[in-house]
Amino acid sequence: MLHHRKDPTEAYRRVDFDARVRGADSRQLVDLCLEQVIGSVGRAVHAQERGDNAAKSAALTRAISALTALQMGVDLANPTAGALIQLYQSARNAILDCVTRFDARTLQAIRQDFTEIREAMLRSIPA
């Protein structure tokens, strides 16, 4: 018989995520997706260091899902649409490559890039 363990931290994270999605406007949804990419990539690296393959896989899957949501939400009328789609697809492909050939440096670079993008976006919001 298989025993399936539930991670209480993941359960709380999911409830928080769902609540934030329900009340979010488009800019908040983008911020939430960026936050998910950053956090999930960080959790994947940490899980790899601990030898926790299940947590690593879950984190990589969450990062890919967030990138897919970002890519699907790009306004094609926006002049930066092409660059955004290319960025999201490149990051998604790199993370997918890490599923079979884990590369912490690549993931840290992605995490840093998305952290900088998120910080720039947050700075652009009028006070």
Secondary structure in CASP SS format (residue, H / E / C, confidence):
PFRMAT SS
TARGET T0000
AUTHOR 0000-0000-0000
METHOD secondary structure of the structure
MODEL  1
M C 1.00
L C 1.00
H C 1.00
H C 1.00
R C 1.00
K C 1.00
D C 1.00
P H 1.00
T H 1.00
E H 1.00
A H 1.00
Y H 1.00
R H 1.00
R H 1.00
V H 1.00
D H 1.00
F H 1.00
D H 1.00
A H 1.00
R H 1.00
V H 1.00
R H 1.00
G C 1.00
A C 1.00
D C 1.00
S H 1.00
R H 1.00
Q H 1.00
L H 1.00
V H 1.00
D H 1.00
L H 1.00
C H 1.00
L H 1.00
E H 1.00
Q H 1.00
V H 1.00
I H 1.00
G H 1.00
S H 1.00
V H 1.00
G H 1.00
R H 1.00
A H 1.00
V H 1.00
H H 1.00
A H 1.00
Q H 1.00
E H 1.00
R H 1.00
G C 1.00
D C 1.00
N H 1.00
A H 1.00
A H 1.00
K H 1.00
S H 1.00
A H 1.00
A H 1.00
L H 1.00
T H 1.00
R H 1.00
A H 1.00
I H 1.00
S H 1.00
A H 1.00
L H 1.00
T H 1.00
A H 1.00
L H 1.00
Q H 1.00
M H 1.00
G C 1.00
V C 1.00
D C 1.00
L C 1.00
A C 1.00
N C 1.00
P C 1.00
T C 1.00
A H 1.00
G H 1.00
A H 1.00
L H 1.00
I H 1.00
Q H 1.00
L H 1.00
Y H 1.00
Q H 1.00
S H 1.00
A H 1.00
R H 1.00
N H 1.00
A H 1.00
I H 1.00
L H 1.00
D H 1.00
C H 1.00
V H 1.00
T H 1.00
R C 1.00
F C 1.00
D C 1.00
A H 1.00
R H 1.00
T H 1.00
L H 1.00
Q H 1.00
A H 1.00
I H 1.00
R H 1.00
Q H 1.00
D H 1.00
F H 1.00
T H 1.00
E H 1.00
I H 1.00
R H 1.00
E H 1.00
A H 1.00
M H 1.00
L H 1.00
R H 1.00
S C 1.00
I C 1.00
P C 1.00
A C 1.00
END
